[in-house]
């Protein structure tokens, strides 16, 4: 079973906005390496609400050579790294298109985004991942660490 972060707009939005955001989300999907599922948005019910979800990276998985396990610290860090990127994109779209987003994890609300910012619950959600993942205040160091974690595990995920 996989755990995922879900995100959805709180109000119906224009078809043009849906088209612009989903196009940008597709570009972001391919713009970087991911350990979690990349950003994914859709309007399946055609009700003009954008919804999406991204699965957390696996903690362990089988390979031809046996089991591969990610450390909890690496898992927490890379989850924070990927989900911060997604939440930053949602916040940017919130500001640009005047949208409100609800964030959930396994059916439990973990925060909201509006006017380009996160509420306290969303900040706390990311803070907890950051704390468990021993995130640095040095952004270049975080970029380097994310690249190292991805390199360490990506070949075993193929």
C-alpha positions as CSV (number, residue, x, y, z in Angstrom):
1,X,0.0,0.0,0.0
2,X,1.3,3.5,-0.8
3,X,0.7,6.7,1.0
4,X,0.0,9.8,-1.0
5,X,-0.4,13.5,-0.8
6,X,-3.7,14.7,-2.4
7,X,-4.4,18.2,-3.6
8,X,-7.5,19.8,-5.0
9,X,-9.0,23.2,-5.6
10,X,-11.7,24.3,-3.2
11,X,-13.8,26.0,-5.9
12,X,-14.6,25.4,-9.6
13,X,-12.3,27.2,-11.9
14,X,-12.4,28.2,-15.6
15,X,-11.5,25.7,-18.3
16,X,-8.8,28.0,-19.5
17,X,-7.2,28.1,-16.1
18,X,-7.4,24.3,-15.9
19,X,-5.7,24.1,-19.3
20,X,-2.9,26.5,-18.3
21,X,-2.2,24.8,-15.0
22,X,-2.3,21.2,-16.3
23,X,0.1,22.2,-19.1
24,X,2.5,23.8,-16.6
25,X,2.1,20.7,-14.3
26,X,3.1,18.4,-17.2
27,X,6.2,20.6,-17.8
28,X,7.1,20.4,-14.1
29,X,6.6,16.6,-14.2
30,X,9.4,16.3,-16.7
31,X,11.6,19.1,-15.4
32,X,13.3,17.3,-12.5
33,X,14.1,13.9,-11.1
34,X,11.6,12.5,-8.6
35,X,11.6,9.8,-6.0
36,X,7.9,10.5,-5.1
37,X,5.3,10.4,-7.8
38,X,5.6,13.7,-9.7
39,X,3.0,16.4,-9.7
40,X,-0.2,15.1,-11.4
41,X,-3.4,17.2,-11.9
42,X,-6.6,16.3,-13.6
43,X,-10.3,17.2,-13.9
44,X,-11.7,13.7,-14.5
45,X,-15.2,14.5,-13.6
46,X,-15.2,17.6,-15.9
47,X,-16.6,19.6,-13.0
48,X,-13.9,22.3,-13.2
49,X,-12.2,21.3,-10.0
50,X,-8.5,20.4,-10.3
51,X,-7.4,17.3,-8.3
52,X,-4.2,15.4,-8.0
53,X,-2.1,13.2,-5.9
54,X,1.5,12.1,-5.6
55,X,2.5,8.9,-3.8
56,X,5.3,9.1,-1.3
57,X,8.4,7.2,-2.3
58,X,8.5,3.6,-1.3
59,X,10.5,2.7,1.9
60,X,11.5,-0.6,0.5
61,X,11.1,-2.6,-2.7
62,X,12.2,-5.8,-4.3
63,X,14.9,-5.9,-6.9
64,X,16.5,-8.8,-8.8
65,X,19.2,-8.8,-6.2
66,X,16.9,-8.8,-3.2
67,X,15.3,-6.1,-1.1
68,X,16.3,-2.4,-1.2
69,X,15.4,-0.3,1.7
70,X,15.6,3.5,2.0
71,X,16.6,4.8,5.4
72,X,13.9,6.7,7.3
73,X,16.0,9.9,7.2
74,X,16.5,9.6,3.4
75,X,12.8,8.8,2.9
76,X,11.7,11.8,5.0
77,X,14.2,14.2,3.3
78,X,13.3,13.2,-0.3
79,X,9.5,13.3,0.6
80,X,10.0,16.8,1.9
81,X,12.1,17.7,-1.2
82,X,9.5,16.5,-3.7
83,X,6.4,17.7,-1.8
84,X,7.8,21.1,-1.0
85,X,8.3,21.5,-4.8
86,X,4.7,20.5,-5.4
87,X,3.3,22.7,-2.7
88,X,5.4,25.6,-4.0
89,X,3.9,25.1,-7.4
90,X,0.4,25.0,-5.9
91,X,1.1,28.2,-3.9
92,X,2.4,29.9,-7.1
93,X,-0.8,29.0,-9.0
94,X,-2.9,30.1,-6.0
95,X,-1.3,33.5,-6.2
96,X,-1.4,33.7,-10.1
97,X,-5.0,32.4,-10.5
98,X,-6.5,33.3,-7.1
99,X,-7.1,29.6,-6.2
100,X,-7.5,27.9,-2.9
101,X,-6.1,24.4,-2.5
102,X,-6.8,21.7,0.1
103,X,-4.0,19.2,0.9
104,X,-4.7,15.8,2.3
105,X,-2.7,12.7,3.3
106,X,-4.6,9.4,3.4
107,X,-8.0,11.2,3.8
108,X,-6.8,13.5,6.5
109,X,-6.5,17.2,5.8
110,X,-2.9,18.4,6.3
111,X,-3.2,22.0,5.2
112,X,-4.6,24.6,2.8
113,X,-3.0,27.0,0.4
114,X,-4.5,30.4,-0.6
115,X,-3.3,33.8,-1.7
116,X,0.0,32.2,-2.5
117,X,0.8,31.0,1.0
118,X,0.4,27.9,3.2
119,X,-1.7,27.9,6.3
120,X,-0.1,26.7,9.6
121,X,-1.2,23.1,9.1
122,X,0.6,22.9,5.7
123,X,3.7,24.5,7.2
124,X,3.6,22.0,10.0
125,X,3.2,19.1,7.6
126,X,6.4,20.1,5.7
127,X,8.2,21.0,9.0
128,X,7.7,17.5,10.3
129,X,9.0,15.9,7.1
130,X,12.0,18.3,7.2
131,X,12.7,17.5,10.8
132,X,12.7,13.8,10.3
133,X,14.8,14.2,7.2
134,X,17.3,16.5,8.9
135,X,16.9,19.2,6.2
136,X,19.6,21.9,6.1
137,X,19.0,25.6,6.0
138,X,21.6,25.7,3.2
139,X,19.6,25.3,0.0
140,X,22.6,24.3,-2.2
141,X,23.4,21.5,0.3
142,X,19.7,20.3,0.1
143,X,20.0,20.2,-3.7
144,X,23.2,18.2,-3.5
145,X,21.7,15.8,-0.9
146,X,18.6,15.3,-3.0
147,X,20.7,14.4,-6.0
148,X,22.8,12.0,-4.0
149,X,19.7,10.2,-2.6
150,X,18.2,9.9,-6.1
151,X,21.5,8.5,-7.5
152,X,21.7,6.1,-4.6
153,X,18.3,4.6,-5.1
154,X,17.1,5.2,-8.6
155,X,18.9,2.3,-10.3
156,X,17.2,-0.1,-8.0
157,X,13.8,1.3,-8.8
158,X,14.0,0.7,-12.5
